[in-house]
């Protein structure tokens, strides 16, 4: 990959990944506000905003992070299947994106309930607590992926070792 294209895709990948992380943090803050606030307008606004942030910010950032990560892996020396940390990041991103799509169903359910009427104190409380737990877990998972990107733990796969051997010039 030419250096400018590599830097562009890296910039897009880092931006989408950090955006995903930040949007999940905002989602968590809204989930906490929705559960703990006694003001009906705050509760209603929190759940309506969570639905919008989920579909229009978090989901697009998760897909962009996955796609730009794949482009980066194919266009750089790290490769997709050469290093365990890259495989771990790929699995984290794919699983997190799939779970996010499943997770958006209860978010939509709560947003619909909030749009119809203010949620009373204990109404749908289990689902509201679950949103906090899911968002907190997602934040930890995304922080783990970010840490893998920074620390890049050693460990080359069999395929990676074979590729390294192929690239070393053999004596004639």
C-alpha positions as CSV (number, residue, x, y, z in Angstrom):
1,X,0.0,0.0,0.0
2,X,1.5,3.4,-0.9
3,X,2.4,5.5,2.2
4,X,-0.3,8.1,1.7
5,X,-3.1,5.6,1.3
6,X,-1.7,3.6,4.3
7,X,-1.8,6.8,6.4
8,X,-5.2,7.7,5.2
9,X,-6.7,4.3,6.0
10,X,-4.9,4.3,9.4
11,X,-6.3,7.7,10.1
12,X,-9.8,6.5,9.2
13,X,-9.3,3.4,11.3
14,X,-8.1,5.2,14.4
15,X,-10.8,7.9,14.0
16,X,-13.6,5.4,13.6
17,X,-12.3,3.2,16.5
18,X,-11.9,6.2,18.9
19,X,-15.3,7.5,17.7
20,X,-16.9,4.2,18.5
21,X,-15.3,4.2,22.0
22,X,-16.4,7.7,22.7
23,X,-19.9,7.1,21.5
24,X,-20.2,4.1,23.7
25,X,-19.1,6.2,26.7
26,X,-21.8,8.8,25.9
27,X,-24.3,5.9,25.6
28,X,-23.3,4.7,29.0
29,X,-23.7,8.1,30.5
30,X,-27.2,8.4,29.0
31,X,-28.1,4.9,30.3
32,X,-27.0,5.9,33.8
33,X,-29.0,9.2,33.5
34,X,-32.0,7.3,32.3
35,X,-32.0,4.9,35.2
36,X,-31.1,7.3,38.0
37,X,-32.9,10.5,37.1
38,X,-36.1,11.4,38.7
39,X,-37.0,14.0,36.1
40,X,-39.3,12.4,33.5
41,X,-38.0,14.7,30.7
42,X,-34.4,13.5,31.4
43,X,-35.4,9.9,31.4
44,X,-37.4,10.2,28.2
45,X,-34.7,12.2,26.5
46,X,-32.0,9.8,27.5
47,X,-33.7,6.8,26.0
48,X,-34.6,8.6,22.8
49,X,-31.1,9.9,22.4
50,X,-29.6,6.4,23.1
51,X,-31.6,5.1,20.1
52,X,-30.3,7.8,17.8
53,X,-26.7,7.6,19.0
54,X,-26.9,3.8,18.7
55,X,-28.1,3.7,15.1
56,X,-26.5,6.9,13.7
57,X,-23.2,6.9,15.5
58,X,-22.2,3.7,17.2
59,X,-23.3,1.2,14.5
60,X,-21.7,3.2,11.7
61,X,-18.5,3.6,13.7
62,X,-18.4,-0.1,14.5
63,X,-18.8,-1.0,10.8
64,X,-16.2,1.6,9.7
65,X,-13.8,0.3,12.3
66,X,-14.2,-3.2,11.1
67,X,-13.8,-2.3,7.4
68,X,-10.9,0.0,7.8
69,X,-9.2,-2.6,10.1
70,X,-9.5,-5.1,7.3
71,X,-8.1,-2.7,4.8
72,X,-5.2,-2.0,7.1
73,X,-4.5,-5.6,7.7
74,X,-4.4,-6.4,3.9
75,X,-2.2,-3.4,3.1
76,X,0.4,-3.4,5.9
77,X,3.1,-5.8,7.1
78,X,0.9,-6.8,10.0
79,X,-1.4,-8.9,7.8
80,X,-4.7,-10.4,8.8
81,X,-3.6,-13.8,10.0
82,X,0.1,-13.3,10.8
83,X,-0.1,-12.0,14.4
84,X,-2.3,-13.2,17.2
85,X,-3.0,-9.7,18.4
86,X,-4.5,-8.8,15.0
87,X,-6.7,-11.9,15.0
88,X,-7.8,-11.0,18.6
89,X,-8.7,-7.5,17.5
90,X,-10.6,-8.8,14.5
91,X,-12.6,-11.2,16.6
92,X,-13.3,-8.5,19.2
93,X,-14.5,-6.2,16.5
94,X,-16.7,-8.7,14.7
95,X,-18.2,-10.1,17.9
96,X,-18.7,-6.6,19.4
97,X,-20.4,-5.4,16.1
98,X,-22.7,-8.4,16.0
99,X,-23.6,-8.0,19.7
100,X,-24.2,-4.3,19.1
101,X,-26.7,-5.1,16.4
102,X,-28.5,-7.6,18.8
103,X,-28.3,-5.0,21.6
104,X,-30.0,-2.3,19.6
105,X,-33.4,-4.2,19.8
106,X,-33.9,-3.5,23.6
107,X,-32.6,0.1,23.0
108,X,-35.3,0.6,20.4
109,X,-37.9,-1.0,22.7
110,X,-37.0,1.4,25.5
111,X,-36.9,4.4,23.1
112,X,-40.4,3.4,21.9
113,X,-41.7,3.1,25.5
114,X,-40.1,6.5,26.4
115,X,-41.7,8.1,23.3
116,X,-45.2,6.8,24.2
117,X,-45.0,8.0,27.9
118,X,-42.5,8.8,30.6
119,X,-41.0,5.7,32.1
120,X,-42.1,5.5,35.8
121,X,-39.6,4.6,38.5
122,X,-39.3,0.8,38.2
123,X,-40.8,0.4,34.7
124,X,-38.6,-1.8,32.5
125,X,-35.9,-1.5,35.2
126,X,-34.3,-4.8,34.4
127,X,-33.8,-3.8,30.8
128,X,-32.6,-0.4,31.8
129,X,-29.9,-1.9,34.1
130,X,-29.0,-4.4,31.3
131,X,-28.2,-1.4,29.0
132,X,-25.8,0.0,31.6
133,X,-24.1,-3.4,32.0
134,X,-23.9,-3.9,28.3
135,X,-22.5,-0.5,27.6
136,X,-19.9,-0.8,30.4
137,X,-18.8,-4.2,29.1
138,X,-18.6,-2.8,25.6
139,X,-16.4,0.0,26.9
140,X,-14.0,-2.5,28.5
141,X,-13.9,-4.6,25.3
142,X,-13.1,-1.6,23.2
143,X,-10.4,-0.4,25.6
144,X,-8.9,-3.9,25.3
145,X,-8.9,-3.6,21.5
146,X,-7.2,-0.2,21.8
147,X,-4.6,-1.6,24.2
148,X,-3.8,-4.4,21.8
149,X,-3.2,-1.8,19.1
150,X,-0.8,0.1,21.2
151,X,1.1,-2.8,22.9
152,X,1.0,-5.3,20.1
153,X,1.9,-8.4,22.2
154,X,4.4,-10.8,20.6
155,X,3.2,-13.9,19.0
156,X,3.3,-14.9,15.4
157,X,0.9,-17.5,14.0
158,X,2.1,-20.5,12.0
159,X,1.1,-18.7,8.9
160,X,3.0,-15.6,10.0
161,X,6.2,-17.7,10.6
162,X,5.9,-19.3,7.2
163,X,5.4,-15.9,5.6
164,X,8.5,-14.6,7.4
165,X,10.6,-17.5,6.2
166,X,9.4,-16.9,2.6
167,X,10.5,-13.3,2.8
168,X,14.0,-14.1,4.0
169,X,16.3,-14.5,1.0
170,X,17.6,-18.1,0.9
171,X,21.3,-18.7,0.0
172,X,21.9,-20.3,-3.4
